[in-house]
Amino acid sequence: MVEKAKIAKVVEREIEKEEQATIHKLAEEDLHTSTSTGEGKSVLIMIGVLVGIFVLTLGGFKLYNQFTAADVVVIDDLHQQNLEGDLDEEQGYMYNGFSVVNADGLWWTEVEVENRLIKIPLHFGPLEVEQIPVVGALGADFDQGNKIYVSIDPEVNYNKYYTLALSELNNNILQGINRNIEAACSKENVVCENRTVINCETAQGRPVVELAVSTDSKVELFDSCIKISGDGYDLVKAVDRLLYQWYKLME
């Protein structure tokens, strides 16, 4: 029997393995077809991962359900222990009325979205992202339509943190708010010839989430656009900070 405490890690490894296969395939294709710079090749890979992760996300949730079908899930057991006050803070805690528990490196909580109870795994718990500021406000335009542009900086070299942040964000746009994604570029570049070029300055009422690498970690809200900034794991933390606010765990 698979140990309950290993379920989340197994799911994460399977999704990561599929991501890496996608990355290698795209890289091989790009070596044969692209005349752009190394930086250009990197953004093509990231855009491919962003587009392809839709299938991987659904596959990951299907895999998770398969592992947990025989039992009522370790996550549910942990939440119950958490509600009863039987967990150390490293294992779980209550946050603004929500139970947040750690299962093998991922922090899980449950929220109700449009009459659906969804389980959310993120890499950082709310206590770890409280220091990330969220400034500004969104307007009504952000909620219009069924599509969101996820805008990638074409000058950012491929790295695992940027891809992890994209995956975390993409998972929750698809599963949590049930909207489609169009991969876009935040600025003009030869590799973005067939992609929409859009950012928070040019959104003009279109829903956009822009992902930027910066030493200043923060989330900025501009009418119909959200700009998430950070570097390394701090970029992932900034994404998780936004998601906790999206799910109303944090203000």
GUMINU-639646 format. One record per residue (C-alpha): residue in three letters; x negated, y negated, z. Coordinates in steps of 0.1 Angstrom, whole numbers, padded with zeros to 4 digits, always signed. Layout:
BEGIN
AlaXYZ...
//
This chain:
BEGIN
Met+0000+0000+0000Val-0013-0035-0009Glu-0019-0054+0023Lys+0007-0081+0027Ala-0019-0108+0035Lys-0036-0101+0001Ile-0005-0107-0022Ala-0010-0144-0028Lys-0047-0139-0036Val-0039-0111-0061Val-0015-0134-0079Glu-0040-0162-0080Arg-0067-0139-0093Glu-0045-0126-0121Ile-0035-0161-0132Glu-0071-0172-0131Lys-0082-0142-0151Glu-0057-0150-0178Glu-0067-0187-0178Gln-0103-0178-0183Ala-0094-0155-0212Thr-0075-0185-0228Ile-0105-0208-0222His-0130-0184-0238Lys-0107-0178-0268Leu-0103-0216-0274Ala-0140-0222-0270Glu-0148-0196-0296Glu-0123-0210-0320Asp-0137-0245-0314Leu-0173-0235-0321His-0162-0225-0356Thr-0138-0253-0364Ser-0148-0284-0345Thr-0174-0310-0356Ser-0168-0331-0325Thr-0191-0336-0295Gly-0194-0314-0265Glu-0171-0337-0247Gly-0146-0334-0275Lys-0147-0296-0273Ser-0141-0298-0236Val-0109-0317-0239Leu-0096-0294-0266Ile-0101-0265-0242Met-0083-0284-0214Ile-0054-0292-0236Gly-0052-0256-0247Val-0052-0245-0211Leu-0024-0271-0203Val-0002-0259-0231Gly-0009-0222-0225Ile-0005-0223-0187Phe+0033-0223-0192Val+0033-0186-0200Leu+0007-0179-0173Thr+0027-0197-0147Leu+0058-0177-0155Gly+0037-0145-0156Gly+0023-0153-0122Phe+0057-0157-0106Lys+0068-0125-0122Leu+0038-0107-0109Tyr+0044-0122-0074Asn+0080-0109-0075Gln+0068-0074-0085Phe+0044-0073-0056Thr+0070-0085-0031Ala+0100-0065-0043Ala+0094-0036-0020Asp+0092-0058+0011Val+0108-0090+0021Val+0075-0107+0015Val+0046-0116+0038Ile+0054-0153+0032Asp+0089-0149+0047Asp+0074-0131+0077Leu+0049-0158+0082His+0076-0185+0080Gln+0096-0167+0107Gln+0065-0165+0129Asn+0058-0201+0123Leu+0094-0211+0132Glu+0090-0191+0165Gly+0057-0209+0173Asp+0036-0178+0170Leu+0010-0190+0145Asp-0022-0209+0151Glu-0025-0242+0131Glu-0049-0226+0107Gln-0022-0200+0098Gly+0008-0223+0098Tyr+0026-0254+0112Met+0058-0274+0109Tyr+0056-0306+0089Asn+0085-0330+0088Gly+0109-0301+0094Phe+0093-0278+0068Ser+0074-0246+0076Val+0040-0245+0059Val+0020-0213+0061Asn-0014-0200+0049Ala-0017-0167+0030Asp-0052-0159+0019Gly-0063-0194+0010Leu-0030-0208-0004Trp-0005-0230+0016Trp+0031-0220+0010Thr+0063-0238+0018Glu+0099-0234+0006Val+0122-0262-0007Glu+0156-0263-0022Val+0157-0278-0057Glu+0190-0281-0075Asn+0205-0253-0054Arg+0175-0231-0060Leu+0151-0221-0031Ile+0116-0220-0045Lys+0084-0209-0029Ile+0055-0233-0035Pro+0019-0223-0033Leu-0007-0252-0032His-0044-0252-0024Phe-0042-0278+0003Gly-0017-0282+0032Pro+0000-0315+0039Leu-0024-0322+0069Glu-0053-0320+0045Val-0040-0346+0020Glu-0025-0373+0044Gln-0055-0395+0038Ile-0047-0398+0000Pro-0028-0431-0005Val+0003-0433-0027Val+0009-0469-0039Gly+0036-0485-0061Ala+0070-0472-0070Leu+0087-0453-0099Gly+0116-0467-0118Ala+0146-0449-0132Asp+0128-0443-0166Phe+0106-0416-0151Asp+0137-0394-0146Gln+0150-0398-0181Gly+0149-0369-0206Asn+0136-0334-0203Lys+0100-0341-0212Ile+0070-0354-0194Tyr+0037-0363-0210Val+0007-0350-0191Ser-0022-0373-0202Ile-0058-0360-0202Asp-0089-0382-0204Pro-0107-0370-0236Glu-0140-0382-0223Val-0140-0359-0192Asn-0162-0329-0195Tyr-0145-0296-0188Asn-0148-0285-0151Lys-0129-0261-0129Tyr-0115-0288-0106Tyr-0099-0307-0135Thr-0084-0275-0148Leu-0072-0264-0113Ala-0056-0298-0109Leu-0039-0295-0142Ser-0026-0260-0133Glu-0013-0271-0100Leu+0005-0300-0115Asn+0018-0281-0145Asn+0031-0252-0123Asn+0053-0276-0103Ile+0066-0297-0132Leu+0078-0265-0148Gln+0091-0247-0117Gly+0099-0275-0093Ile+0115-0302-0115Asn+0124-0281-0145Arg+0111-0303-0172Asn+0090-0296-0203Ile+0054-0308-0208Glu+0037-0324-0238Ala-0001-0324-0235Ala-0014-0359-0245Cys-0046-0379-0244Ser-0050-0411-0223Lys-0072-0428-0249Glu-0082-0427-0286Asn-0107-0400-0295Val-0115-0379-0326Val-0102-0348-0308Cys-0069-0364-0301Glu-0060-0369-0337Asn-0029-0347-0335Arg-0020-0356-0300Thr+0001-0385-0286Val-0022-0411-0270Ile-0005-0425-0240Asn-0013-0437-0205Cys+0002-0458-0177Glu-0005-0491-0196Thr+0012-0479-0228Ala+0040-0457-0214Gln+0067-0482-0223Gly+0094-0464-0204Arg+0083-0429-0214Pro+0077-0404-0185Val+0039-0399-0181Val+0016-0383-0156Glu-0020-0394-0162Leu-0049-0375-0147Ala-0081-0395-0142Val-0115-0387-0127Ser-0126-0413-0101Thr-0144-0416-0069Asp-0114-0434-0055Ser-0088-0408-0047Lys-0052-0420-0049Val-0018-0417-0065Glu-0005-0448-0083Leu+0032-0452-0094Phe+0039-0475-0123Asp+0076-0476-0133Ser+0077-0446-0156Cys+0041-0434-0151Ile+0021-0417-0124Lys-0017-0420-0123Ile-0035-0394-0102Ser-0072-0401-0095Gly-0099-0382-0078Asp-0131-0362-0083Gly-0138-0325-0076Tyr-0115-0310-0050Asp-0103-0346-0041Leu-0085-0346-0075Val-0067-0314-0066Lys-0059-0330-0032Ala-0044-0360-0049Val-0022-0338-0071Asp-0010-0319-0040Arg-0004-0352-0022Leu+0019-0362-0051Leu+0037-0328-0051Tyr+0044-0329-0014Gln+0060-0363-0019Trp+0079-0350-0049Tyr+0093-0322-0028Lys+0101-0346+0000Leu+0077-0331+0026Met+0058-0364+0027Glu+0068-0400+0022
//
